[in-house]
Amino acid sequence: MHDIVRDFALREAPGFLVKTGMNINHPLEEKEWLQSQKISLMESNLCNLLERPNCSILSTLLLQDNDQLTMIPDSFFECMHSLCILDLSGTKIKSLPSSLWTLVNLSCLYMKDCVELEELPSQVGTLRQLKVLHLGGSTSIKYLPREVGELTRLKRLIVGFQNRNYWRKTEEWNMKLRVPTGIIPKLPYLEELSLHVEDGAICVEKDQWDDESMDVVVEELCRLEHLTYLDAYFPKVECLEHFLRHSKSVKATSSWFRRFRFRVGTEITDRRLFYHGVQEGERFLVYNGGFGTSHAAIMETLARCSGFHLKDHRTSRKLSELGLANMNELKKCYVESCEKMEILFDGDEKQEACALLPNLEEVGIMNLPELRSLCDGPLLLGSLSKLRYLTLSDCKNLKKVFQLGIIRQLCSLQVLLVEDCSKMEEIIEIEEEEEMSMSVASHTHNVISYNNDRLILPNIRSIRLCFLPELVSICRGFSNFEWPSLETIHIVDCPKLKSLSFLSYGATIVAPALKKISGSSSWWEALEWEDNDIKQRLQPLFVDRRF
């Protein structure tokens, strides 16, 4: 339900007290607590709470996103024996009050993004009715107490271990202590389980899980029968294979998991450009440090994925080695730090008789030093037809982004970012024979009327080109293209880019929706124009911005 609709419904319901988004300078009065069955104080700048409010009929208390709330009085929950749902997410509490453990009817406890909370006390085992325990996001707990195993009704356990000092090689970061052996099998009704270790945006699981620990955890995961969502780390492909072959949850359903995030293999490099939390309905695979022929377990998982991140593969020369047929369901694909990768896929691979990546919406490419082309060969109709976002970063050998035959397939592309590619010369490459055929076509069409010959990227809205020292043009030579949706162009440190001729044809500006061109003033003033009137008409759109 939309937040506004929900809040309106709550305000209209008897026994509901809603002060979401209000600035509350003082704690609620005693009578407000006494009369309420459900209270929402979300995002209300709440700083203090009553010591011991009398609210025996209260069933729901929502305190999330009050980042000035640092302490809950120790006796605060003593008169809330009917409380079933409690949300403390996004607060700055450093500890949990002892009265919390008297809430014998509590079924849902949310403490996501409690960045100052480092310990979950052993008393959590007294909350025997808990079905949801959410400690994800940036909550800073270091380990799960063994007493979590007493919460036998749990259906959802989300844990995000935050290792802010991951460089410290001490036993306090040992994963055997984080998840004591024997906890998982005691939670037979688990439907959603997430065990994640991060330091900010850097995953540090390679320093947390040893193979022996993970072998035990995988065996315990296999015994769970009702999982529909699993976020787990497998240090070796063999661990993933064992799980797929022996998991009772996998065997129980032909449709696999409703959602998952599997992280397979240890990272070689620590740099990371792409962050990917799992959204509703998303199935994500992160594959680190692969070598040689891809394992069947990777292929099997990839075929069920909506998102894929390939990182640090040491031998693969093209992404399509993983099997393009296994990527038909992908919506997001990221390739990073693969030192041998030369192309992403061959468009003319004989074994592929269908459109290439027909559902792909987002592609991110980073640090592929040998990449020379995104695609070799022609693409079948419908290939990449849903691609909306493309990022290329730190590809030192890449000279051109698109060939004309490929770019014509990208009818949905909205955002293009190219940065730190030291040999990049041109964004769109047009072969000589293509230029000749287009030149002939240009004499038979009026430039004002859009047509298929000139509409190569009909939905592109934003082009960002940064730190490309050899970039000469967006599209060199014949450029009778139209850009009906283009709104922003951002140029940073591209000293050889001397022309924006692709924006005009004769006296006509072929980007009618253009709102902003940003870059340095010195770059703008040095641009060369065939028609100075075009510059004068575009001048109001220019914004001096270096970064």
N, C-alpha and C positions, 0 to 999 in steps of 0.2 A: 504494500500500500504506500502511495506517495506520502512523504512526511507531512505536507500541509493537510491532506485529506485525513490522515491518521490523527493529527493533533486536533483538527476540528471535531472529529468523531469523539475523541476522548473528552474534549471540553464539554460536549453536549451530554455525555453520559453521567448519570448520578453516581456519586462515590468516586469519581475520577478527578484528580487534581493535576492540572497540566500548566507548567510554567516554563515550557521549553523556550529557549532563546531569550528569556527575560533576565535582566540584571538584578540578582537577588543580593542585596547588601546585608541582610540579616537572616538568620535561620528562620525556617517556617515556625509559625506559632503552634502551640500545643494542640489547640482545637482543630487546626488544619490536618494534623497527623491523625487525630482521633476519629475524624469523620471519613477518612479516605480508605478506599479499597485498593486503588492504584494511584501511584504518584509518579509523574515525569518531571524531573528537574534537569533534563539534558541541556547542555550548552547554556547554562544560566549564570556563569561566572560565580558559582557557589564556592564560598571559602570556608564556611563553618557549618556544623550540624549541632542540633540539640544533644545534650548528654544522654538522655534516655527518654525518647518520645514514646507516648502511650498510643499504640496503634495496633491493637490486637487483631483487627480484621484486614490489615494491609496484606495484599497478596503479591503485588508487583511494585518494585522500586527501581526507577531508572535514573542513575546519577552520572551517566557517561558523559565524557567530553567536558568535564569541569577541571581544567588544567591548573586551577588555583587551589583545588582541594587536596591538601597534603596529609590530612590526618582524620581518622574516624574515631570518635570517643570510644573507649573500651567497653562501655555499657550500652552503646547505641542500639544494638539489636535485641536487647533483653526482653522487650515487650512486642516482638514481631514474630510470634510463633506460627503465624499463618503464612508467612512470606514464602512464596514459591519461586519467584523470579527476581534476581538481583543483578544489576549491571553496573559495574564500577570501571568500565573501560575508559581509557583516556584520562584518568585522574593521575595525580602525582603522589598517591599514597605510598608510604615506604614500608608499612607493615599492616597486618590485618588484626582487627580487635578480637579479643577472646570471646566476646558475645556472639560473634559470627558462628561459632561452632555449636551454638544452641539452636540453630535454625533447622530443626529436624525434618521440616516439610519442604526444605529448599530443593528444587528440581533443576534449576538453571543458574549457574554462576558464571558471569562473564567478566573477565579481567584482561581484556585485550589492550595492548599498548599502554600498560601501566609501567612506564619506563623506570620508575624508582623502586619497584617491587622486586626484590631479589630472592625472597624465600617463600615457599608454600609450606606452612607448618604441618607437622604430622597430624594435628587435630582434624585435618580435612577428612580423615577417615570416619569421623562421626556423622558426616552428612550422607547417610545411607540412601537417601531418596534421590540423590543427584543423578540426572540423566545427561546434563551438559556441563562440562568444565572447559572453559575457553581461556587459555593463557597464551594466546598467539600474538602475532605482530611483534611489537618491541618490548613486551614484558620481559623483565630481566632475570627471571628465576634461573638458578644454576642447576637444579636437579628436581626430580620428582621424589617425594618421600615414599617409602615403601607402603605406607598406609593408603595410597591411592588404590592399591589392589583390593581394598575393602569396599570400594564404591562399585559394587557388583551390578548395579542398574545402569551404569554409564552407557550411553549410546554415542556420545560425541566427546572426544578428548583431543583438544587442539593445544599443542605446546610449541612455543617458539623460544628455544634456548638462545639467549643473547650472550655472546662471548666478547665482551668489550676489551679484554686483554688476551686475545687469542695467541699472542706471541709468547705468553708465559707458559712454559712447558711444565706445569705442575699437575699433580694428580687430581686437583679439584676440577680440572676440565676433562677428566677421563669419562668416557661415555658410559662405562660400567656403573659409575656412580650417578650419572644423570638419570638413567632408566634402570633401576635395579632389576636383576634377573627375577623372573617369576611374576612380575606385575601384569603384563599383557594377558597371559592365559586366564587370569582371574577376572577378566572383564569380557565375558562371553557374548554380551549383547552389543558390543561396539559396532557401530555402523560407519562412523567417521573417525579417523585417526590421523593426526599429523605430528610428526617428530622432526623438528627442523632446527638447525644450528646456523646462526648467522652473526656476522659482525658488521652492522650497518648493511651495506649493499654487497659485502664480500662474504661468500659462503666459505666457511672454514671447516667443513666437516672432515676434510682429509686429515686434520689434526685431532679430530675428536673420536672418530670411530676406528678401532683397529679391526682386523679381519676376524679375530676370534670373537670379539663382542658382537659383530654384525652377524656372524653365523648363528649365534644364539638368538638374536633378535628376529632374524628371518624365520627360524624354526618356530618361534612363538607367534609370529604373524600368520604363519601357515595354519595355525590352529583356530583362528578366528573365522567364523562361518557367515557373518552378516555384513561384512564391509561393503559399503557402496562408494566410499571415498578414502583414499590412502595417499598420504604425503610421506615418502620414505626415501632413505638414502641406501644405495647398494654399492659398496666400494669396488665390486668386481661384477662383470657381466654374469659370471657363474652364479652369484648370489641371486640376481634377478631371475635367471633361468630356473633355479631351484624353487623360488617362490611361485613362478608361473606354473610349474609342474605339480606342486604339492599344496598350494593354497586352497583351502576349503571354500573360501569366498569366490575364487575364480571358477572353481568347479561348479559352484551352486547356481551360476547364471551364465547364460550363453552370450549376454551382452556386455560382459566384463564389468568394470566399475563405472558408476555414473560419472565420477570425476576422479582424477588421480594426478599426482605429480611425482614422477620417479626420477631420481637423480642417480645416474649410474657412472661409476668410475671416478677416480681422484683427479682433481684439477692439477695441471702442470703450471699454469700461469694464474696469477691472482687478479689480473685486470678484468673488469666486467663493465660492459656498456649497457647490457640489457637486463632489466629486472622483470621478473614475471611471477606475480602471484597468481594463484589459480582462481579464475572467475567461475561463476555458476555455469555448470555444464562443460567446463573445460577439462581437457585431458592432455597433460604436458609431460614430455620426456626431455631431460637434460642428459646428454651423453658426453662425458669427458674422457680425454686421453685414449681414444680408440687407436687400434693398430691392426693393420692387415685387413682381411676380409671381415665384414661385419657379422656379428653373431646372430643366430636365428632368433634369439630372445629379443634383440634390438629390433629386428625386422617385424616380429610379431607385435611388439608394443607400438612401434611407429605406425603400423597399419591402423591402429585404433586411436591415434593422436589427433588433436586439433592444434597442438603447439609443439614445436621441436626446436631445441637448441643444441647444435653440434659444436663442441669446443675442444681444441687441442688435439684433434685427430692428426696422427703423425705420418700417415701414408696416403690417405685418400686424395686423389687428384680431381675428383668431381663429386658433387653432392649426389648425383644420380646413381653412384655406385651402391647406394643404399636401396635402390629400386624405386623408380618413379611411381610404380603401381602402389607402393606402400605409403605414398604421400597424397593420395587423392583427397583425403579428409582434412589436410592441414589448412589452418587459417593463419597461423603465425609460424615463421621460420627464421631462425637466427643462426648464423655461421660465424665462428670467431676463432682466431688464432690457430688456423689449420695451415701449417707451414708448406704443404705440398699442393694445396688446392689451386688448380689452374682455371677451371670453369665450374659453374654450378651444375649445368645439365646440358646434354646434347639434345637439341630439338628433333633431330632426325634418327634417333635410336630406333632400330628396326623392330625391337620387341614392344615398342609403345605404339599402339594403334588408336589412342584416344587423346583428348586434350590434356595438356600438361598443367598440373597443379590448378585445377579449375576452381577450387574454393579458397585459394590463398589470398589473404587480405593484407598481410604485413610481412615485409622482409627486412632483416637487418644484417649487414655484412660488416665485419670489423677485423682488421689485422690479418688479411690474407696476402702475404708478401708476393706470392707467385700468381695471383689472380690476373688473368689477361682478358677474360670475357665472362659475361653473365651466362650467355647461351650461345652455342654453336649450332648452326643449321636452322632450317625453317620450323615454325611452330604451327601446329594444327589449329584450326579455328576454335575459339573458346579457351585456349591456353592463357593462363594468367589474367583471365578476364575480370576477376574480382579484386585484383591487387590494388590497394589504396595507398599504402605507405611504403616507401623504399628509402632505406638509409645505407649509405656506403661510406665507410670510414677507415682510413689508414690502410689502403690497398696500394702499395708503393709501385706496382708494376702495371696498374690499370690505366690505359690511355683514353678509352672511350667508354661511355656508359651504355648507350643503346645503338643498335643498328636499326635502320628504318623499318625493316620487315618485322622486327620484334616489337618495336614501340607501337606499331599500329594495333597490336593486340591489347595494349594496356588502356583500354577504354575507361577503366574506373580509377586510374591513378590520380590521387589528390595531392599528395605531399612527396616531394623529392628533396633529400638532403645528401649532399656529397661534400666530404671534408677530409683534409689531411691525406690526399692522394697526390703524391709529389710529381707523378708523370702524367696526370690527367691533362689532356689537350682539348677535348671536345666532349660535349654531353651527348649530342645526337650525330651519328655518322651517316652520311648519305653517299652511297656508291655512285660512280660516274654514270652508269646506265640508269640508275634510279633518278638521278638529277635530270637526265635528258628526257625521260618519260614524263616527269613532273613538269618540266618546262613546256613541253607540248601541251600538256593538260591545262596549264595556266592560261593559254591563249583561248581556250574554249569555255572558261568559266569566269563569271564576274567575281572579283575578290570579296565583295560585300556579302554574297550569299554563301553560307557555309556548305561544304560538300566533303565527301569522304576522302578525296585526294589531299585535302589540306587540314582536316581535323585529325591530328595524330594523338593528341592528349586532350580530349574534349572536357575532362573534368579536373584537370590539374589546377589546384588553387594556390599552392605555395612551392617556390623553388628557393632552396638555400644552398649556396656554394661558398665554402669557407676553406681558406688555406690551401689553395690550388695554384702553386707558383707557375705552372706551365699551361694553364687553361687559356686558350685563345678565343674560343667561341662557344656559344650554346649550340649553334648549328651553322657550320661553315658552308659557304657556297650558296646554292639556291635555297631559299628559306621562305617560300610562299606558304607559310603555315598560319593557321588561325588558333587563337587561344581564348575561347569564349568564357572560360571560368577562372582564368588566372587573376589572382588578387594581390599577391605579394611576391616580391623578389628581394632576396637578401644576399648581398655579396660582401665577403670579408677576405681581404688579403689575396686577391686574384690579380696581380699586377699586369699580366699580359692580356687580360680581358679588356679590349679597347672598344668594343662595340656591343650595342644591344639591338642590332639590326633585325633580330628575329621578332621584335615587337611591332614592326611596321612593314607595310608593302606599298611602295610609292608614297603617297601622301596620307595613307590610311593607317591608323593604329589598329592592329588586329588582336588586341587584348582589351576589349571594351569594358571588362569588369575590373581592370587594374586599379588598385587603391594605394599601393605603397611600393616604392623602390628604396631600399636602405643600403647604405654603404658609406665609405668615407668621402668627404667633400673633394679631396684631391683626386680620388678615382673618378668621381662623377664629372669633374671639370675636365679631366683628360680624355673622356670618351669622344670617339669620332662619330659624326653623324652625316649621312648622305643628304639629309634635309634638315637644316637647322630649325625649321618650324616644328618638327617632331620633338626635338629637345625642349623647345619652349612650351609645348603642350604637356610634356611629361614632367617638367620642372616642379609643378605644385605637388607632385606625388613623391618627390625625393625627400628622404629623411637622413640626416647626417648621423650615422651610427656605425661605430667601428667594430662592435662585437655583437 
